[in-house]
Amino acid sequence: MNDPGNPDPVPDAGDAMPSLSMEEQTCRTCRFFVFAGTDRAQAPAGECHRYAPRVLLAPFAESDATSAPPARWPVVAWHLWCGEWVEGVSYEDMIRMARSIGEV
């Protein structure tokens, strides 16, 4: 059990890990989110890999007619949510990320 005098909300290894609240179920904590940067806590946006990349609908030059059209993963901000969230980080990691950007 955590020390009552310790303000650290991260549970001990023996404690049951709480599930993330609806407010915490954002792109940043989703298993399908790939961060644009190298640090999961600091990247402001990334790509959603929940579904296949989307084909870009744009006019192509005549010479491009034989090549496949370009496709991209949707780029989203880490604080957004979609309703198809799947846990990608632990509660403990989520608390550490929140601390690193001043949310806790």
Secondary structure, DSSP 8 states (H G I E B T S, - for coil): ---TT-------TTS------GGG-SGGGBTTEEESSS-TTT-SEEEE-SS--EE------GGGTTS---EE--EEETT---S---B-S-HHHHHHHHHHTT--
